[in-house]
């Protein structure tokens, strides 16, 4: 017999909670996901800035990028 996944267990437990608690849990999970996305965006921005400072990236318009891609 296949055991329940943690995800299924959490859903089952959440279903047995009062509706107000479920709403609170949803809000908390949304906020955590939003914060995690912000952290990822911040990390990517820092890495990109560092690459730019080291000369690993370049700056230009979309037209510049297209010209560069066409010349390769």
PDB file of N, CA, C and O in Angstrom:
ATOM      1  N   UNK A   1       0.835  -1.173   0.000  1.00  0.00           N
ATOM      2  CA  UNK A   1       0.000   0.000   0.000  1.00  0.00           C
ATOM      3  C   UNK A   1       0.890   1.249   0.000  1.00  0.00           C
ATOM      4  O   UNK A   1       1.869   1.335   0.742  1.00  0.00           O
ATOM      5  N   UNK A   2       0.530   2.196  -0.835  1.00  0.00           N
ATOM      6  CA  UNK A   2       1.335   3.415  -0.965  1.00  0.00           C
ATOM      7  C   UNK A   2       1.028   4.372   0.185  1.00  0.00           C
ATOM      8  O   UNK A   2      -0.130   4.624   0.518  1.00  0.00           O
ATOM      9  N   UNK A   3       2.097   4.894   0.780  1.00  0.00           N
ATOM     10  CA  UNK A   3       1.889   5.824   1.884  1.00  0.00           C
ATOM     11  C   UNK A   3       1.536   7.200   1.335  1.00  0.00           C
ATOM     12  O   UNK A   3       1.874   7.537   0.200  1.00  0.00           O
ATOM     13  N   UNK A   4       0.858   7.980   2.150  1.00  0.00           N
ATOM     14  CA  UNK A   4       0.460   9.326   1.754  1.00  0.00           C
ATOM     15  C   UNK A   4       1.679  10.227   1.684  1.00  0.00           C
ATOM     16  O   UNK A   4       2.606  10.115   2.486  1.00  0.00           O
ATOM     17  N   UNK A   5       1.655  11.121   0.708  1.00  0.00           N
ATOM     18  CA  UNK A   5       2.736  12.100   0.636  1.00  0.00           C
ATOM     19  C   UNK A   5       2.520  13.155   1.719  1.00  0.00           C
ATOM     20  O   UNK A   5       1.415  13.321   2.235  1.00  0.00           O
ATOM     21  N   UNK A   6       3.578  13.847   2.045  1.00  0.00           N
ATOM     22  CA  UNK A   6       3.480  14.916   3.049  1.00  0.00           C
ATOM     23  C   UNK A   6       2.468  15.958   2.579  1.00  0.00           C
ATOM     24  O   UNK A   6       1.695  16.494   3.373  1.00  0.00           O
ATOM     25  N   UNK A   7       2.486  16.237   1.274  1.00  0.00           N
ATOM     26  CA  UNK A   7       1.556  17.211   0.711  1.00  0.00           C
ATOM     27  C   UNK A   7       0.113  16.790   0.979  1.00  0.00           C
ATOM     28  O   UNK A   7      -0.702  17.603   1.416  1.00  0.00           O
ATOM     29  N   UNK A   8      -0.201  15.529   0.721  1.00  0.00           N
ATOM     30  CA  UNK A   8      -1.555  15.024   0.964  1.00  0.00           C
ATOM     31  C   UNK A   8      -1.919  15.091   2.445  1.00  0.00           C
ATOM     32  O   UNK A   8      -3.052  15.412   2.802  1.00  0.00           O
ATOM     33  N   UNK A   9      -0.955  14.786   3.293  1.00  0.00           N
ATOM     34  CA  UNK A   9      -1.199  14.841   4.735  1.00  0.00           C
ATOM     35  C   UNK A   9      -1.520  16.268   5.181  1.00  0.00           C
ATOM     36  O   UNK A   9      -2.435  16.495   5.973  1.00  0.00           O
ATOM     37  N   UNK A  10      -0.747  17.223   4.657  1.00  0.00           N
ATOM     38  CA  UNK A  10      -0.980  18.627   5.008  1.00  0.00           C
ATOM     39  C   UNK A  10      -2.364  19.058   4.539  1.00  0.00           C
ATOM     40  O   UNK A  10      -3.091  19.730   5.271  1.00  0.00           O
ATOM     41  N   UNK A  11      -2.728  18.671   3.316  1.00  0.00           N
ATOM     42  CA  UNK A  11      -4.055  19.031   2.801  1.00  0.00           C
ATOM     43  C   UNK A  11      -5.167  18.427   3.654  1.00  0.00           C
ATOM     44  O   UNK A  11      -6.167  19.085   3.942  1.00  0.00           O
ATOM     45  N   UNK A  12      -4.984  17.170   4.055  1.00  0.00           N
ATOM     46  CA  UNK A  12      -5.987  16.530   4.906  1.00  0.00           C
ATOM     47  C   UNK A  12      -6.118  17.249   6.243  1.00  0.00           C
ATOM     48  O   UNK A  12      -7.226  17.494   6.720  1.00  0.00           O
ATOM     49  N   UNK A  13      -4.977  17.585   6.843  1.00  0.00           N
ATOM     50  CA  UNK A  13      -5.011  18.297   8.134  1.00  0.00           C
ATOM     51  C   UNK A  13      -5.654  19.664   7.967  1.00  0.00           C
ATOM     52  O   UNK A  13      -6.462  20.076   8.799  1.00  0.00           O
ATOM     53  N   UNK A  14      -5.297  20.378   6.885  1.00  0.00           N
ATOM     54  CA  UNK A  14      -5.859  21.710   6.653  1.00  0.00           C
ATOM     55  C   UNK A  14      -7.369  21.630   6.464  1.00  0.00           C
ATOM     56  O   UNK A  14      -8.104  22.505   6.923  1.00  0.00           O
ATOM     57  N   UNK A  15      -7.826  20.590   5.792  1.00  0.00           N
ATOM     58  CA  UNK A  15      -9.269  20.437   5.565  1.00  0.00           C
ATOM     59  C   UNK A  15     -10.040  20.260   6.866  1.00  0.00           C
ATOM     60  O   UNK A  15     -11.217  20.611   6.950  1.00  0.00           O
ATOM     61  N   UNK A  16      -9.375  19.717   7.876  1.00  0.00           N
ATOM     62  CA  UNK A  16     -10.061  19.497   9.154  1.00  0.00           C
ATOM     63  C   UNK A  16     -10.011  20.731  10.062  1.00  0.00           C
ATOM     64  O   UNK A  16     -10.628  20.749  11.127  1.00  0.00           O
ATOM     65  N   UNK A  17      -9.274  21.755   9.634  1.00  0.00           N
ATOM     66  CA  UNK A  17      -9.164  22.984  10.433  1.00  0.00           C
ATOM     67  C   UNK A  17     -10.393  23.864  10.207  1.00  0.00           C
ATOM     68  O   UNK A  17     -11.058  23.759   9.176  1.00  0.00           O
ATOM     69  N   UNK A  18     -10.691  24.734  11.178  1.00  0.00           N
ATOM     70  CA  UNK A  18     -11.778  25.701  10.972  1.00  0.00           C
ATOM     71  C   UNK A  18     -11.448  26.605   9.773  1.00  0.00           C
ATOM     72  O   UNK A  18     -10.280  26.857   9.476  1.00  0.00           O
ATOM     73  N   UNK A  19     -12.483  27.081   9.102  1.00  0.00           N
ATOM     74  CA  UNK A  19     -12.316  27.890   7.903  1.00  0.00           C
ATOM     75  C   UNK A  19     -11.448  29.119   8.161  1.00  0.00           C
ATOM     76  O   UNK A  19     -10.635  29.487   7.312  1.00  0.00           O
ATOM     77  N   UNK A  20     -11.605  29.745   9.297  1.00  0.00           N
ATOM     78  CA  UNK A  20     -10.804  30.924   9.634  1.00  0.00           C
ATOM     79  C   UNK A  20      -9.313  30.575   9.679  1.00  0.00           C
ATOM     80  O   UNK A  20      -8.478  31.340   9.198  1.00  0.00           O
ATOM     81  N   UNK A  21      -8.987  29.417  10.258  1.00  0.00           N
ATOM     82  CA  UNK A  21      -7.594  28.975  10.310  1.00  0.00           C
ATOM     83  C   UNK A  21      -7.066  28.642   8.918  1.00  0.00           C
ATOM     84  O   UNK A  21      -5.908  28.919   8.606  1.00  0.00           O
ATOM     85  N   UNK A  22      -7.911  28.052   8.089  1.00  0.00           N
ATOM     86  CA  UNK A  22      -7.507  27.752   6.715  1.00  0.00           C
ATOM     87  C   UNK A  22      -7.185  29.047   5.961  1.00  0.00           C
ATOM     88  O   UNK A  22      -6.189  29.125   5.242  1.00  0.00           O
ATOM     89  N   UNK A  23      -8.037  30.057   6.136  1.00  0.00           N
ATOM     90  CA  UNK A  23      -7.800  31.345   5.493  1.00  0.00           C
ATOM     91  C   UNK A  23      -6.478  31.957   5.967  1.00  0.00           C
ATOM     92  O   UNK A  23      -5.717  32.505   5.170  1.00  0.00           O
ATOM     93  N   UNK A  24      -6.218  31.855   7.266  1.00  0.00           N
ATOM     94  CA  UNK A  24      -4.984  32.389   7.825  1.00  0.00           C
ATOM     95  C   UNK A  24      -3.784  31.633   7.254  1.00  0.00           C
ATOM     96  O   UNK A  24      -2.766  32.242   6.924  1.00  0.00           O
ATOM     97  N   UNK A  25      -3.900  30.320   7.139  1.00  0.00           N
ATOM     98  CA  UNK A  25      -2.821  29.508   6.595  1.00  0.00           C
ATOM     99  C   UNK A  25      -2.545  29.888   5.136  1.00  0.00           C
ATOM    100  O   UNK A  25      -1.389  29.990   4.726  1.00  0.00           O
ATOM    101  N   UNK A  26      -3.590  30.093   4.371  1.00  0.00           N
ATOM    102  CA  UNK A  26      -3.436  30.501   2.973  1.00  0.00           C
ATOM    103  C   UNK A  26      -2.690  31.825   2.894  1.00  0.00           C
ATOM    104  O   UNK A  26      -1.782  31.979   2.077  1.00  0.00           O
ATOM    105  N   UNK A  27      -3.061  32.765   3.723  1.00  0.00           N
ATOM    106  CA  UNK A  27      -2.420  34.087   3.723  1.00  0.00           C
ATOM    107  C   UNK A  27      -0.942  33.971   4.106  1.00  0.00           C
ATOM    108  O   UNK A  27      -0.086  34.608   3.493  1.00  0.00           O
ATOM    109  N   UNK A  28      -0.655  33.168   5.102  1.00  0.00           N
ATOM    110  CA  UNK A  28       0.737  32.969   5.531  1.00  0.00           C
ATOM    111  C   UNK A  28       1.549  32.340   4.403  1.00  0.00           C
ATOM    112  O   UNK A  28       2.663  32.783   4.126  1.00  0.00           O
ATOM    113  N   UNK A  29       1.010  31.319   3.753  1.00  0.00           N
ATOM    114  CA  UNK A  29       1.729  30.660   2.665  1.00  0.00           C
ATOM    115  C   UNK A  29       1.949  31.595   1.483  1.00  0.00           C
ATOM    116  O   UNK A  29       3.011  31.578   0.862  1.00  0.00           O
ATOM    117  N   UNK A  30       0.945  32.411   1.172  1.00  0.00           N
ATOM    118  CA  UNK A  30       1.099  33.398   0.097  1.00  0.00           C
ATOM    119  C   UNK A  30       2.214  34.381   0.429  1.00  0.00           C
ATOM    120  O   UNK A  30       3.056  34.686  -0.414  1.00  0.00           O
ATOM    121  N   UNK A  31       2.212  34.871   1.659  1.00  0.00           N
ATOM    122  CA  UNK A  31       3.239  35.832   2.080  1.00  0.00           C
ATOM    123  C   UNK A  31       4.632  35.208   2.035  1.00  0.00           C
ATOM    124  O   UNK A  31       5.591  35.857   1.616  1.00  0.00           O
ATOM    125  N   UNK A  32       4.744  33.969   2.458  1.00  0.00           N
ATOM    126  CA  UNK A  32       6.048  33.291   2.431  1.00  0.00           C
ATOM    127  C   UNK A  32       6.529  33.097   0.993  1.00  0.00           C
ATOM    128  O   UNK A  32       7.709  33.289   0.698  1.00  0.00           O
ATOM    129  N   UNK A  33       5.616  32.718   0.103  1.00  0.00           N
ATOM    130  CA  UNK A  33       5.984  32.527  -1.297  1.00  0.00           C
ATOM    131  C   UNK A  33       6.418  33.853  -1.917  1.00  0.00           C
ATOM    132  O   UNK A  33       7.393  33.905  -2.667  1.00  0.00           O
ATOM    133  N   UNK A  34       5.693  34.917  -1.602  1.00  0.00           N
ATOM    134  CA  UNK A  34       6.045  36.247  -2.116  1.00  0.00           C
ATOM    135  C   UNK A  34       7.427  36.654  -1.629  1.00  0.00           C
ATOM    136  O   UNK A  34       8.235  37.165  -2.405  1.00  0.00           O
ATOM    137  N   UNK A  35       7.700  36.431  -0.356  1.00  0.00           N
ATOM    138  CA  UNK A  35       9.003  36.792   0.210  1.00  0.00           C
ATOM    139  C   UNK A  35      10.115  35.966  -0.438  1.00  0.00           C
ATOM    140  O   UNK A  35      11.194  36.487  -0.722  1.00  0.00           O
ATOM    141  N   UNK A  36       9.856  34.702  -0.668  1.00  0.00           N
ATOM    142  CA  UNK A  36      10.859  33.845  -1.298  1.00  0.00           C
ATOM    143  C   UNK A  36      11.156  34.332  -2.718  1.00  0.00           C
ATOM    144  O   UNK A  36      12.314  34.361  -3.136  1.00  0.00           O
ATOM    145  N   UNK A  37      10.114  34.714  -3.458  1.00  0.00           N
ATOM    146  CA  UNK A  37      10.322  35.252  -4.807  1.00  0.00           C
ATOM    147  C   UNK A  37      11.140  36.534  -4.753  1.00  0.00           C
ATOM    148  O   UNK A  37      12.039  36.733  -5.571  1.00  0.00           O
ATOM    149  N   UNK A  38      10.834  37.402  -3.795  1.00  0.00           N
ATOM    150  CA  UNK A  38      11.592  38.648  -3.644  1.00  0.00           C
ATOM    151  C   UNK A  38      13.067  38.363  -3.374  1.00  0.00           C
ATOM    152  O   UNK A  38      13.946  39.018  -3.935  1.00  0.00           O
ATOM    153  N   UNK A  39      13.329  37.394  -2.526  1.00  0.00           N
ATOM    154  CA  UNK A  39      14.710  37.031  -2.218  1.00  0.00           C
ATOM    155  C   UNK A  39      15.427  36.520  -3.465  1.00  0.00           C
ATOM    156  O   UNK A  39      16.591  36.849  -3.692  1.00  0.00           O
ATOM    157  N   UNK A  40      14.734  35.715  -4.275  1.00  0.00           N
ATOM    158  CA  UNK A  40      15.330  35.196  -5.510  1.00  0.00           C
ATOM    159  C   UNK A  40      15.619  36.329  -6.487  1.00  0.00           C
ATOM    160  O   UNK A  40      16.680  36.357  -7.111  1.00  0.00           O
ATOM    161  N   UNK A  41      14.678  37.266  -6.623  1.00  0.00           N
ATOM    162  CA  UNK A  41      14.870  38.412  -7.510  1.00  0.00           C
ATOM    163  C   UNK A  41      16.053  39.244  -7.040  1.00  0.00           C
ATOM    164  O   UNK A  41      16.880  39.665  -7.848  1.00  0.00           O
ATOM    165  N   UNK A  42      16.135  39.481  -5.737  1.00  0.00           N
ATOM    166  CA  UNK A  42      17.228  40.259  -5.175  1.00  0.00           C
ATOM    167  C   UNK A  42      18.569  39.570  -5.428  1.00  0.00           C
ATOM    168  O   UNK A  42      19.541  40.216  -5.820  1.00  0.00           O
ATOM    169  N   UNK A  43      18.615  38.274  -5.207  1.00  0.00           N
ATOM    170  CA  UNK A  43      19.843  37.510  -5.424  1.00  0.00           C
ATOM    171  C   UNK A  43      20.258  37.584  -6.890  1.00  0.00           C
ATOM    172  O   UNK A  43      21.432  37.793  -7.194  1.00  0.00           O
ATOM    173  N   UNK A  44      19.298  37.413  -7.801  1.00  0.00           N
ATOM    174  CA  UNK A  44      19.608  37.495  -9.229  1.00  0.00           C
ATOM    175  C   UNK A  44      20.102  38.879  -9.605  1.00  0.00           C
ATOM    176  O   UNK A  44      21.027  39.008 -10.408  1.00  0.00           O
ATOM    177  N   UNK A  45      19.502  39.913  -9.039  1.00  0.00           N
ATOM    178  CA  UNK A  45      19.923  41.282  -9.327  1.00  0.00           C
ATOM    179  C   UNK A  45      21.348  41.512  -8.842  1.00  0.00           C
ATOM    180  O   UNK A  45      22.150  42.122  -9.551  1.00  0.00           O
ATOM    181  N   UNK A  46      21.673  41.035  -7.647  1.00  0.00           N
ATOM    182  CA  UNK A  46      23.030  41.172  -7.112  1.00  0.00           C
ATOM    183  C   UNK A  46      24.041  40.442  -7.991  1.00  0.00           C
ATOM    184  O   UNK A  46      25.119  40.967  -8.266  1.00  0.00           O
ATOM    185  N   UNK A  47      23.697  39.237  -8.430  1.00  0.00           N
ATOM    186  CA  UNK A  47      24.601  38.472  -9.291  1.00  0.00           C
ATOM    187  C   UNK A  47      24.806  39.181 -10.627  1.00  0.00           C
ATOM    188  O   UNK A  47      25.923  39.236 -11.143  1.00  0.00           O
ATOM    189  N   UNK A  48      23.731  39.720 -11.180  1.00  0.00           N
ATOM    190  CA  UNK A  48      23.822  40.432 -12.453  1.00  0.00           C
ATOM    191  C   UNK A  48      24.676  41.679 -12.317  1.00  0.00           C
ATOM    192  O   UNK A  48      25.495  41.971 -13.188  1.00  0.00           O
ATOM    193  N   UNK A  49      24.491  42.414 -11.233  1.00  0.00           N
ATOM    194  CA  UNK A  49      25.299  43.605 -10.990  1.00  0.00           C
ATOM    195  C   UNK A  49      26.777  43.247 -10.863  1.00  0.00           C
ATOM    196  O   UNK A  49      27.640  43.937 -11.406  1.00  0.00           O
ATOM    197  N   UNK A  50      27.057  42.183 -10.156  1.00  0.00           N
ATOM    198  CA  UNK A  50      28.439  41.745  -9.985  1.00  0.00           C
ATOM    199  C   UNK A  50      29.043  41.339 -11.332  1.00  0.00           C
ATOM    200  O   UNK A  50      30.192  41.672 -11.623  1.00  0.00           O
ATOM    201  N   UNK A  51      28.277  40.628 -12.145  1.00  0.00           N
ATOM    202  CA  UNK A  51      28.762  40.238 -13.473  1.00  0.00           C
ATOM    203  C   UNK A  51      29.012  41.476 -14.331  1.00  0.00           C
ATOM    204  O   UNK A  51      29.987  41.530 -15.082  1.00  0.00           O
ATOM    205  N   UNK A  52      28.148  42.449 -14.221  1.00  0.00           N
ATOM    206  CA  UNK A  52      28.320  43.691 -14.991  1.00  0.00           C
ATOM    207  C   UNK A  52      29.592  44.415 -14.549  1.00  0.00           C
ATOM    208  O   UNK A  52      30.357  44.904 -15.381  1.00  0.00           O
ATOM    209  N   UNK A  53      29.810  44.479 -13.244  1.00  0.00           N
ATOM    210  CA  UNK A  53      31.005  45.141 -12.713  1.00  0.00           C
ATOM    211  C   UNK A  53      32.281  44.442 -13.167  1.00  0.00           C
ATOM    212  O   UNK A  53      33.305  45.092 -13.375  1.00  0.00           O
ATOM    213  N   UNK A  54      32.224  43.124 -13.322  1.00  0.00           N
ATOM    214  CA  UNK A  54      33.402  42.360 -13.757  1.00  0.00           C
ATOM    215  C   UNK A  54      33.528  42.344 -15.277  1.00  0.00           C
ATOM    216  O   UNK A  54      34.455  41.743 -15.818  1.00  0.00           O
ATOM    217  N   UNK A  55      32.601  43.000 -15.962  1.00  0.00           N
ATOM    218  CA  UNK A  55      32.672  43.078 -17.418  1.00  0.00           C
ATOM    219  C   UNK A  55      32.170  41.844 -18.135  1.00  0.00           C
ATOM    220  O   UNK A  55      32.485  41.633 -19.306  1.00  0.00           O
ATOM    221  N   UNK A  56      31.394  41.029 -17.448  1.00  0.00           N
ATOM    222  CA  UNK A  56      30.879  39.804 -18.051  1.00  0.00           C
ATOM    223  C   UNK A  56      29.568  40.029 -18.802  1.00  0.00           C
ATOM    224  O   UNK A  56      29.096  39.138 -19.509  1.00  0.00           O
ATOM    225  N   UNK A  57      28.988  41.201 -18.652  1.00  0.00           N
ATOM    226  CA  UNK A  57      27.753  41.533 -19.350  1.00  0.00           C
ATOM    227  C   UNK A  57      27.941  42.876 -20.043  1.00  0.00           C
ATOM    228  O   UNK A  57      28.912  43.592 -19.798  1.00  0.00           O
ATOM    229  N   UNK A  58      27.012  43.191 -20.891  1.00  0.00           N
ATOM    230  CA  UNK A  58      27.082  44.488 -21.555  1.00  0.00           C
ATOM    231  C   UNK A  58      25.742  45.188 -21.445  1.00  0.00           C
ATOM    232  O   UNK A  58      24.734  44.594 -21.063  1.00  0.00           O
ATOM    233  N   UNK A  59      25.760  46.455 -21.787  1.00  0.00           N
ATOM    234  CA  UNK A  59      24.569  47.275 -21.661  1.00  0.00           C
ATOM    235  C   UNK A  59      24.189  47.754 -23.057  1.00  0.00           C
ATOM    236  O   UNK A  59      25.066  48.073 -23.860  1.00  0.00           O
ATOM    237  N   UNK A  60      22.901  47.809 -23.355  1.00  0.00           N
ATOM    238  CA  UNK A  60      22.456  48.301 -24.648  1.00  0.00           C
ATOM    239  C   UNK A  60      20.966  48.154 -24.811  1.00  0.00           C
ATOM    240  O   UNK A  60      20.268  47.678 -23.916  1.00  0.00           O
ATOM    241  N   UNK A  61      20.492  48.566 -25.954  1.00  0.00           N
ATOM    242  CA  UNK A  61      19.063  48.501 -26.248  1.00  0.00           C
ATOM    243  C   UNK A  61      18.718  47.134 -26.847  1.00  0.00           C
ATOM    244  O   UNK A  61      19.599  46.317 -27.113  1.00  0.00           O
ATOM    245  N   UNK A  62      17.450  46.912 -27.048  1.00  0.00           N
ATOM    246  CA  UNK A  62      16.998  45.683 -27.698  1.00  0.00           C
ATOM    247  C   UNK A  62      17.553  45.633 -29.118  1.00  0.00           C
ATOM    248  O   UNK A  62      17.971  44.578 -29.595  1.00  0.00           O
ATOM    249  N   UNK A  63      17.553  46.781 -29.782  1.00  0.00           N
ATOM    250  CA  UNK A  63      18.090  46.845 -31.147  1.00  0.00           C
ATOM    251  C   UNK A  63      19.563  46.434 -31.157  1.00  0.00           C
ATOM    252  O   UNK A  63      20.002  45.718 -32.057  1.00  0.00           O
ATOM    253  N   UNK A  64      20.330  46.890 -30.150  1.00  0.00           N
ATOM    254  CA  UNK A  64      21.739  46.506 -30.041  1.00  0.00           C
ATOM    255  C   UNK A  64      21.880  44.989 -29.881  1.00  0.00           C
ATOM    256  O   UNK A  64      22.740  44.365 -30.502  1.00  0.00           O
ATOM    257  N   UNK A  65      21.031  44.418 -29.051  1.00  0.00           N
ATOM    258  CA  UNK A  65      21.064  42.971 -28.818  1.00  0.00           C
ATOM    259  C   UNK A  65      20.762  42.223 -30.111  1.00  0.00           C
ATOM    260  O   UNK A  65      21.447  41.257 -30.448  1.00  0.00           O
ATOM    261  N   UNK A  66      19.743  42.667 -30.831  1.00  0.00           N
ATOM    262  CA  UNK A  66      19.375  42.003 -32.087  1.00  0.00           C
ATOM    263  C   UNK A  66      20.504  42.081 -33.100  1.00  0.00           C
ATOM    264  O   UNK A  66      20.782  41.106 -33.798  1.00  0.00           O
ATOM    265  N   UNK A  67      21.163  43.243 -33.186  1.00  0.00           N
ATOM    266  CA  UNK A  67      22.293  43.386 -34.105  1.00  0.00           C
ATOM    267  C   UNK A  67      23.401  42.420 -33.730  1.00  0.00           C
ATOM    268  O   UNK A  67      23.997  41.784 -34.599  1.00  0.00           O
ATOM    269  N   UNK A  68      23.679  42.308 -32.443  1.00  0.00           N
ATOM    270  CA  UNK A  68      24.736  41.407 -31.970  1.00  0.00           C
ATOM    271  C   UNK A  68      24.394  39.968 -32.278  1.00  0.00           C
ATOM    272  O   UNK A  68      25.266  39.200 -32.684  1.00  0.00           O
ATOM    273  N   UNK A  69      23.142  39.586 -32.094  1.00  0.00           N
ATOM    274  CA  UNK A  69      22.716  38.216 -32.366  1.00  0.00           C
ATOM    275  C   UNK A  69      22.790  37.912 -33.860  1.00  0.00           C
ATOM    276  O   UNK A  69      23.156  36.803 -34.250  1.00  0.00           O
ATOM    277  N   UNK A  70      22.449  38.877 -34.686  1.00  0.00           N
ATOM    278  CA  UNK A  70      22.475  38.675 -36.149  1.00  0.00           C
ATOM    279  C   UNK A  70      23.897  38.566 -36.676  1.00  0.00           C
ATOM    280  O   UNK A  70      24.130  37.909 -37.690  1.00  0.00           O
ATOM    281  N   UNK A  71      24.853  39.201 -36.001  1.00  0.00           N
ATOM    282  CA  UNK A  71      26.228  39.196 -36.476  1.00  0.00           C
ATOM    283  C   UNK A  71      26.972  37.909 -36.124  1.00  0.00           C
ATOM    284  O   UNK A  71      28.056  37.662 -36.653  1.00  0.00           O
ATOM    285  N   UNK A  72      26.412  37.096 -35.250  1.00  0.00           N
ATOM    286  CA  UNK A  72      27.073  35.832 -34.856  1.00  0.00           C
ATOM    287  C   UNK A  72      26.842  34.737 -35.849  1.00  0.00           C
ATOM    288  O   UNK A  72      27.328  33.622 -35.662  1.00  0.00           O
TER     289      UNK A  72
END
